Amino acid sequence: MKRSMLFVVMSIMAIAVIVLAGCKRRDQGASAKLQVVTTLFPLYDFARTIAGDQAEVTMLLPPGMEPHGFEPKPNDIIRISQAGLFIYTNRYMEPWAETILKGIDRQRLKVVDAGQGVRYVKASAEEGLEDGHGSHDAEGNAGGMDPHIWLDFANAGVMVNNILAGFVASDPAHAPMYRANATTLLARLADLDQRYREGLSSCGTRIFLHGGHYTFGYLARRYGLEYHSLSGISSESEPSAARMAAMVREIRSSGVRYLFAEELLSPRLTETLANEAGVSVLKLYGAHNLGKDDFERGVGFIDLMERNLKNLQKGLACRSK
């Protein structure tokens, strides 16, 4: 798998170099607006909020697509190379980014690693012990970091500041507006964090069981929840029958009434577990991406997190204050 991924990336880069060699690079000066390319939805949403009407922000990941298996196509590489600003999450979430950037002229392209300076947590190996899928980093080495950093809202604030710095460096003429928009966004994230703290402070259970891959570790850690998922970090891992049976036992012994499923992933395994254990299913948003309908309606990251809070409060039997 590692060799296959490397071959795909190198092939894409080779095609891109050939295409770019025969084409003139788009002149950023021809557009009055800064061209910004992002990878995942949280970055897209933070960037478009900071940008206001002074930049054109796009997302590489097509709406509705689960991102863990995403591989950039030649056109994606060309889009990155023609932008003024490229923003990615981290090397654990987008292992292809740093490799591709080595083949792109960085004279005019500013790059933001949105995860720089965040508090990383090691990827949980607990869920992988029974199904053969332990925690791995971008290169497949054991002991990698959990890439879902945006689900700790303090980390999300760091990401906003990193993105802001990229905008200011790329377009200093509009720096005051970018800073004002970022300040408003940071205040909204702080308010969201406080509502989570209050909303999850008095719950009937603090056991958070998820019938999918290990997505919500950061969120659970921040609010003192005991989080267990069916499988490890990779959304492509298939849990063994032994792991499925162990999860059913865990649901029954914990006394929870709800099992959580993640939007954009097939609910088949979660529903199988819930039916076997006699509990109901509630949906949560990992927010790597969002569905096409929500994207077209302009739904934002904070909107998705508010939906999550409501379902967490219901699933954990939290009392309203």
Secondary structure, DSSP 8 states (H G I E B T S, - for coil): -HHHHHHHHHHHHHHHHHHHHTS----GGGSSSEEEEESSHHHHHHHHHHHTTSEEEEESS-TT--STT----HHHHHHHHH-SEEEE--TTT-TTHHHHHTTS--SS-EEEETTTT----B---GGGTTTT---B-TTS-BS-B---GGGSHHHHHHHHHHHHHHHHHH-GGGHHHHHHHHHHHHHHHHHHHHHHHHHTSSBS--EEEESSSS--HHHHHHTT-EEEESS-S-TT----HHHHHHHHHHHHHHT-SEEEEETTS--HHHHHHHHHHT-EEEEE---SS--HHHHHHT--HHHHHHHHHHHHHHHTTB---
